[in-house]
C-alpha cells in the first residue's frame, strides 16, 4: 500500500487493483417504493448518476457540526496535517461515526442502494481560501477495491458550496460509460488526487453541485466528477461519506472499514466497527 502524492489517504497500488476481477458497470437502483427520496429522484440518479440537493441538517445542527470540524481541523494542523488529512474519520471520531449512521442520510442512501447498506468511508475535503488545488475529473471506482459497482458517495456540505468557492461538478450521465481510461496526474496539475480523465465533456454535460450547508448530494462511484481550485476568500468544506450495498465484496482488507448502517450482511462481507470513543 502506498500513500497518494498528497499523503492524505491510503490508496491501493494500481497493480493491486488491476489484479482484482472487479465488476465495474453501473447497476441501477431497483428500489420501487423509496421512503425519503421521491421516485423521480431515484430515476434521476439512474439516468444522470447523481441526485441533489437533499436537505438533511438544520441551521443549529450545521453550526454545531461546523464548530466541531473547526476544532478538529485545528488539532490536525497543529499535529502536522493539512485540510485534506482527515480521512477514514469514522474509525477515529465518534461524532463522524454518528453522522455516517444518521438515519436521514442512511434512508436517502437506502432509497438508492436497497435495504442492506454498509458505510465504509469518511473524508473531509476542505479547500481553504485561495487553496489553489483542483480535484481533477475522476471516478471514485478507480480508487476502490470493491466489486460489484454498487457504491455511492454522499457529499455533505459543512460550508455553503457554490461555483465561486469551487463546489463539486459532475459530468451528467457519464456513469453509463463504464470504467474510463485515465492518466496519472502531473506535478504541474496541482491536483489533490493522482488521476485525471481527459476530455470529460465527451461523456455528458457539466452540472455544478451547488449546496447549502447541511444539504447533501449522492453520486454513483462511476460518475465523473471533480472541482476547480478555490481561489475565493471563502472556505469550502465538505464531508464525503461512502456507502455500498452489503453484497459488495471489498478486497485488500477494506472490509475492515465497514459499519452496518441498515439491514443485514448475510454473506459476512464486512466487519461492523464499533463506535470510537474519541468525539
C-alpha positions in Angstrom: 0.0 0.0 0.0 1.2 3.5 -0.9 0.1 6.9 0.0 -1.1 9.1 -2.8 1.0 12.2 -3.8 -0.6 14.5 -1.2 -0.3 11.9 1.6 -3.9 12.4 2.8 -5.2 8.9 2.4 -4.0 5.3 1.9 -4.8 4.0 -1.6 -4.0 0.7 -3.3 -1.3 0.5 -5.9 -2.7 0.3 -9.4 -1.1 -3.2 -9.8 -3.1 -4.3 -6.7 -6.4 -3.0 -8.2 -5.6 -4.4 -11.7 -5.1 -7.9 -10.1 -8.7 -7.9 -8.9 -11.6 -9.1 -11.0 -13.9 -6.1 -10.5 -17.4 -5.7 -12.0 -17.2 -2.0 -12.9 -20.5 -1.5 -14.7 -23.4 0.6 -13.5 -26.1 -1.2 -11.5 -29.2 1.0 -11.5 -31.3 1.3 -8.4 -34.1 -1.2 -8.3 -35.9 0.4 -5.3 -39.6 0.7 -6.2 -41.0 2.4 -3.1 -38.5 4.9 -1.8 -39.2 6.4 1.7 -37.2 9.7 1.8 -36.3 10.3 -1.9 -39.1 10.5 -4.5 -39.4 8.0 -7.3 -38.4 10.8 -9.6 -35.2 11.4 -7.7 -34.3 7.7 -7.8 -34.9 7.7 -11.6 -32.8 10.9 -11.9 -30.0 9.0 -10.1 -30.3 6.1 -12.5 -30.3 8.3 -15.6 -27.8 11.0 -14.6 -25.7 9.4 -11.9 -26.5 11.8 -9.1 -29.3 13.4 -7.1 -29.1 16.8 -5.4 -29.8 18.8 -3.3 -31.2 16.8 -0.4 -31.7 18.8 2.8 -30.6 17.0 5.9 -29.4 19.2 8.8 -31.0 22.4 10.1 -29.1 25.6 10.9 -28.5 24.7 14.5 -27.1 21.3 13.6 -24.9 22.8 10.9 -23.4 25.3 13.4 -22.6 22.5 15.8 -21.1 20.4 13.1 -19.0 23.2 11.7 -17.7 24.1 15.2 -16.7 20.5 15.7 -14.9 20.4 12.4 -13.1 23.7 13.1 -11.7 22.3 16.3 -10.8 19.0 14.7 -9.0 20.8 11.8 -7.1 23.0 14.2 -5.9 19.8 16.1 -4.9 18.1 12.8 -2.9 21.1 11.5 -1.1 21.6 14.8 -0.1 17.9 14.6 1.5 18.4 11.1 -1.5 17.6 8.9 -3.4 19.7 6.5 -7.0 20.4 5.5 -7.1 17.2 3.4 -5.7 14.9 6.1 -8.8 13.9 7.9 -9.5 10.5 6.3 -11.4 7.4 7.5 -12.7 9.7 10.1 -15.5 7.4 11.3 -12.9 5.0 12.5 -11.3 7.6 14.8 -14.0 10.1 15.8 -17.3 9.3 17.4 -19.1 12.3 16.0 -18.2 11.4 12.4 -19.3 7.8 13.1 -22.7 9.2 14.2 -23.0 11.3 11.0 -22.3 8.2 8.9 -25.2 6.5 10.7 -27.6 9.4 10.7 -30.9 7.9 9.7 -31.8 10.8 7.4 -28.7 10.2 5.3 -29.0 6.4 5.6 -32.6 6.5 4.4 -31.7 8.6 1.4 -28.8 6.2 0.5 -31.1 3.1 1.1 -33.6 4.5 -1.4 -30.8 4.0 -4.0 -28.8 1.0 -2.8 -31.6 -1.0 -1.2 -32.3 -2.3 2.3 -28.8 -3.7 3.2 -26.2 -0.9 3.4 -22.7 -0.6 4.8 -20.9 2.7 5.5 -17.2 2.3 5.0 -15.6 5.7 4.2 -15.5 9.3 5.5 -13.1 12.0 4.4 -13.1 15.8 4.9 -12.3 17.7 1.7 -11.6 21.2 3.0 -10.5 23.8 0.4 -9.1 26.8 2.3 -9.5 30.3 0.8 -7.0 30.7 -2.1 -6.2 27.0 -1.8 -5.0 26.6 -5.4 -5.6 22.9 -5.7 -8.1 21.3 -8.1 -9.6 17.9 -7.9 -9.3 16.6 -11.5 -12.0 14.7 -13.3 -12.1 11.1 -11.9 -14.3 8.2 -11.0 -14.4 7.0 -7.3 -14.4 3.4 -8.5 -10.9 3.8 -9.9 -9.6 4.0 -6.4 -11.7 1.4 -4.6 -11.1 -2.4 -4.4 -14.8 -3.0 -4.5 -16.9 -5.3 -6.7 -19.6 -5.1 -8.0 -20.0 -1.4 -8.6 -22.9 -0.8 -6.1 -21.4 2.1 -4.1 -22.2 5.8 -3.7 -20.6 8.9 -2.3 -22.6 11.3 -0.1 -21.2 14.8 -0.2 -22.3 16.7 2.9 -21.8 20.5 2.8 -20.4 21.9 6.0 -19.9 25.3 4.4 -22.0 26.7 1.6 -20.6 25.3 -1.7 -21.0 27.2 -4.9 -19.2 27.9 -8.1 -17.3 30.8 -6.6 -15.6 28.7 -3.9 -15.1 25.6 -6.1 -18.1 23.4 -5.5 -18.0 19.9 -6.9 -19.1 19.4 -10.5 -20.4 16.3 -12.3 -20.5 15.0 -15.9 -24.1 14.0 -16.1 -24.7 10.5 -17.4 -21.0 9.6 -17.5 -21.6 6.6 -15.2 -23.2 4.8 -18.2 -19.8 4.7 -19.9 -18.2 2.2 -17.5 -14.7 2.5 -16.2 -12.9 5.1 -18.1 -9.2 5.4 -19.1 -7.2 8.0 -17.1 -3.7 9.3 -16.9 -1.5 9.8 -13.8 -1.7 13.4 -12.7 1.4 15.5 -13.4 3.1 17.7 -10.7 2.0 20.8 -12.7 -1.6 19.9 -12.4 -1.8 21.0 -8.8 -4.3 18.1 -8.3 -5.4 16.9 -5.0 -5.8 13.4 -6.4 -3.4 11.4 -8.6 -5.6 10.6 -11.6 -7.0 12.7 -14.5 -9.7 11.7 -17.1 -9.1 13.8 -20.2 -11.9 15.4 -22.3 -14.7 14.6 -19.9 -17.3 16.6 -21.9 -17.5 13.8 -24.4 -19.4 11.8 -21.8 -22.0 14.3 -20.9 -22.8 17.8 -19.7 -21.2 19.6 -16.8 -23.5 20.1 -13.8 -22.3 22.1 -10.7 -23.2 20.6 -7.4 -24.0 23.8 -5.5 -25.2 23.0 -2.0 -26.2 25.0 1.1 -24.6 23.9 4.4 -26.5 21.0 5.7 -27.5 19.7 2.3 -26.1 16.6 0.6 -25.7 15.2 -2.9 -25.4 11.5 -3.7 -23.4 10.3 -6.7 -22.5 6.9 -8.3 -19.0 5.6 -7.9 -18.7 5.6 -11.7 -19.8 9.2 -12.2 -17.1 11.6 -13.5 -16.7 14.4 -11.1 -14.1 16.9 -9.8 -13.8 20.5 -8.7 -11.8 23.7 -9.5 -9.2 25.3 -7.3 -10.8 27.5 -4.6 -9.4 31.0 -5.4 -12.1 32.8 -3.4 -11.8 34.3 0.1 -14.2 31.7 1.5 -13.6 28.2 2.7 -15.3 25.2 1.1 -15.6 22.3 3.4 -17.4 19.1 2.8 -17.5 15.6 4.4 -17.7 12.7 2.0 -19.4 9.6 3.2 -19.0 6.3 1.3 -21.7 3.6 1.3 -22.1 0.3 -0.5 -24.7 -2.5 -0.7 -23.6 -5.3 1.7 -23.3 -7.8 -1.2 -20.3 -5.8 -2.4 -17.0 -7.5 -1.8 -14.1 -5.4 -0.5 -10.6 -6.5 -1.3 -7.2 -5.6 0.3 -8.7 -5.5 3.8 -11.1 -2.6 3.1 -13.9 -4.7 4.6 -12.5 -3.8 8.0 -13.6 -0.2 7.5 -17.3 -1.2 7.4 -20.1 -0.2 9.6 -23.5 -1.8 9.0 -25.9 1.1 8.9 -29.1 -0.6 7.6 -30.4 -4.2 7.2 -28.1 -7.2 7.3 -24.9 -8.5 5.9 -25.9 -12.1 5.4 -22.7 -13.0 3.5 -20.5 -11.6 6.2 -18.6 -9.4 3.6 -18.0 -6.5 6.0 -16.9 -6.0 9.6 -19.2 -4.0 11.7 -17.0 -1.5 13.5 -17.9 -0.2 16.9 -18.2 3.5 17.6 -14.9 5.0 18.6 -14.8 6.7 21.9 -13.0 9.8 20.8 -15.6 12.5 20.0 
